[in-house]
Amino acid sequence: MRVVVTGAGGQTGSLVVQKLLENGINTTAVVRSEVSKNKLAEQLGAKAAVNIILADIMKPETLGPAFVDMDALVIVTSAMPRLLKSSLVGVILTKVFTLGFVSKKPSFYFDDGQSPEMVDWMGQRNQIDASKAAGLKHVVLVSSMAGTKPDHFLNSQMDNIVLWKRKAECYLVASGLPYTIIHPGGLLPHFGDRNPAPGGRRRLYAGTDDSLMDDGQNHSLVPREDVAAICVASLLEPQLSQGRSFDLGSGPEGEPCTVSLKDLLEPLQGSNSQYTKEQAEFKGGKKIRSCPCGEQ
Ligand SMILES: NC(=O)c1ccc[n+]([C@@H]2O[C@H](COP(=O)([O-])OP(=O)(O)OC[C@H]3O[C@@H](n4cnc5c(N)ncnc54)[C@H](OP(=O)(O)O)[C@@H]3O)[C@@H](O)[C@H]2O)c1
């Protein structure tokens, strides 16, 4: 099997590449800059048998050469929210003046031309079109939980990022390509957390339509390494994974670990995340601007 991974310089994408190589799978890694290429090459080590290609998902003409002769694609690209540092003042003052009873979320912005609408909708659509043109046999899409929650922080503060991702999922489902869609919860390690979050040490949980966020069981976080492992397992076991769309979370370390994709998906009894016409036709809501104060 020949697999191409986009967003391969990212935190989860690089782990997907690493795990594919560990499984002896012929892997092409797509990054969009020399900086990401060098970072990935360094992370994988000089001996890694990986083909690293530069392409930009916003420029469809760059994708064809990366996808030709491939069997499967793992999409791990995403718009990248940047923290508006000045908004932290409001977060801290609110906490102090309300003695911690009220919490205010910080604000985020996206670089010009890199909004969720551009990257998570149009960029994913470009990749799905390129997959179809190249005759790929399986597309694994890493998306996110909160796709059923327009008021969730990720949507209200981040330009509807998960709603745009959900629109791309609808496009993939309608494309006729064999697919697997994974909605991880909060990825570990969290931003700025120095504690590593190794994979393979937790029981993993599957859900649909944000059920893991709502069930009060605290299973909505998951290590990036476990997400990467499920991407690879999905490629290796297409009979279990194709046509499936599910949420992915985990319990604390110390519980018996999940050992197989079959064990993970069994509790769903074949059910999948449900897509609606509204999600497929999402046109965006209130937009946040690029950084309003020159703070970059
Ligand atoms: N963070 C969370 O808690 C969380 C929770 C749930 C789901 N997710 C989702 O899980 C996935 C993985 O997250 P992550 O934090 O591991 O990702 P990440 O480190 O932010 O990586 C995103 C990747 O997308 C690439 N990218 C962005 N725009 C691109 C473009 N125009 N062309 C080509 N590549 C482009 C970036 O390339 P460069 O390397 O060049 O910058 C980067 O490698 C994402 O879809 C994310 O939204 C995240």
PDBQT file of the ligand as one rigid body, heavy atoms in Angstrom, charges set to zero:
ROOT
HETATM    1  N1  LIG A 301      -5.672  20.855  18.981  1.00  0.00    +0.000 N 
HETATM    2  C1  LIG A 301      -6.707  20.165  19.396  1.00  0.00    +0.000 C 
HETATM    3  O1  LIG A 301      -6.978  20.033  20.622  1.00  0.00    +0.000 OA
HETATM    4  C2  LIG A 301      -7.606  19.474  18.392  1.00  0.00    +0.000 A 
HETATM    5  C3  LIG A 301      -8.773  18.854  18.838  1.00  0.00    +0.000 A 
HETATM    6  C4  LIG A 301      -9.539  18.133  17.923  1.00  0.00    +0.000 A 
HETATM    7  C5  LIG A 301      -9.162  18.040  16.604  1.00  0.00    +0.000 A 
HETATM    8  N2  LIG A 301      -8.041  18.688  16.183  1.00  0.00    +0.000 N 
HETATM    9  C6  LIG A 301      -7.674  18.545  14.758  1.00  0.00    +0.000 C 
HETATM   10  O2  LIG A 301      -6.751  17.474  14.652  1.00  0.00    +0.000 OA
HETATM   11  C7  LIG A 301      -5.899  17.695  13.516  1.00  0.00    +0.000 C 
HETATM   12  C8  LIG A 301      -4.440  17.625  13.948  1.00  0.00    +0.000 C 
HETATM   13  O3  LIG A 301      -4.176  18.651  14.896  1.00  0.00    +0.000 OA
HETATM   14  P1  LIG A 301      -2.668  19.089  15.221  1.00  0.00    +0.000 P 
HETATM   15  O4  LIG A 301      -2.754  20.053  16.363  1.00  0.00    +0.000 OA
HETATM   16  O5  LIG A 301      -1.821  17.885  15.375  1.00  0.00    +0.000 OA
HETATM   17  O6  LIG A 301      -2.301  19.822  13.869  1.00  0.00    +0.000 OA
HETATM   18  P2  LIG A 301      -1.213  20.969  13.599  1.00  0.00    +0.000 P 
HETATM   19  O7  LIG A 301       0.025  20.662  14.360  1.00  0.00    +0.000 OA
HETATM   20  O8  LIG A 301      -1.864  22.304  13.820  1.00  0.00    +0.000 OA
HETATM   21  O9  LIG A 301      -0.922  20.747  12.055  1.00  0.00    +0.000 OA
HETATM   22  C9  LIG A 301      -1.711  21.308  11.036  1.00  0.00    +0.000 C 
HETATM   23  C10 LIG A 301      -0.958  21.098   9.752  1.00  0.00    +0.000 C 
HETATM   24  O10 LIG A 301      -1.703  21.633   8.658  1.00  0.00    +0.000 OA
HETATM   25  C11 LIG A 301      -0.751  22.151   7.735  1.00  0.00    +0.000 C 
HETATM   26  N3  LIG A 301      -1.373  23.145   6.863  1.00  0.00    +0.000 N 
HETATM   27  C12 LIG A 301      -2.099  24.231   7.205  1.00  0.00    +0.000 A 
HETATM   28  N4  LIG A 301      -2.438  24.916   6.104  1.00  0.00    +0.000 NA
HETATM   29  C13 LIG A 301      -1.902  24.249   5.046  1.00  0.00    +0.000 A 
HETATM   30  C14 LIG A 301      -1.877  24.462   3.643  1.00  0.00    +0.000 A 
HETATM   31  N5  LIG A 301      -2.486  25.527   3.090  1.00  0.00    +0.000 N 
HETATM   32  N6  LIG A 301      -1.248  23.566   2.850  1.00  0.00    +0.000 NA
HETATM   33  C15 LIG A 301      -0.616  22.500   3.384  1.00  0.00    +0.000 A 
HETATM   34  N7  LIG A 301      -0.586  22.240   4.718  1.00  0.00    +0.000 NA
HETATM   35  C16 LIG A 301      -1.217  23.110   5.529  1.00  0.00    +0.000 A 
HETATM   36  C17 LIG A 301       0.311  22.790   8.617  1.00  0.00    +0.000 C 
HETATM   37  O11 LIG A 301       1.500  22.938   7.856  1.00  0.00    +0.000 OA
HETATM   38  P3  LIG A 301       2.848  23.607   8.443  1.00  0.00    +0.000 P 
HETATM   39  O12 LIG A 301       3.528  22.501   9.183  1.00  0.00    +0.000 OA
HETATM   40  O13 LIG A 301       3.561  24.063   7.251  1.00  0.00    +0.000 OA
HETATM   41  O14 LIG A 301       2.404  24.731   9.347  1.00  0.00    +0.000 OA
HETATM   42  C18 LIG A 301       0.425  21.780   9.738  1.00  0.00    +0.000 C 
HETATM   43  O15 LIG A 301       1.384  20.802   9.445  1.00  0.00    +0.000 OA
HETATM   44  C19 LIG A 301      -6.322  19.056  12.955  1.00  0.00    +0.000 C 
HETATM   45  O16 LIG A 301      -7.270  18.864  11.943  1.00  0.00    +0.000 OA
HETATM   46  C20 LIG A 301      -6.967  19.730  14.148  1.00  0.00    +0.000 C 
HETATM   47  O17 LIG A 301      -7.880  20.758  13.765  1.00  0.00    +0.000 OA
HETATM   48  C21 LIG A 301      -7.247  19.387  17.045  1.00  0.00    +0.000 A 
ENDROOT
TORSDOF 0
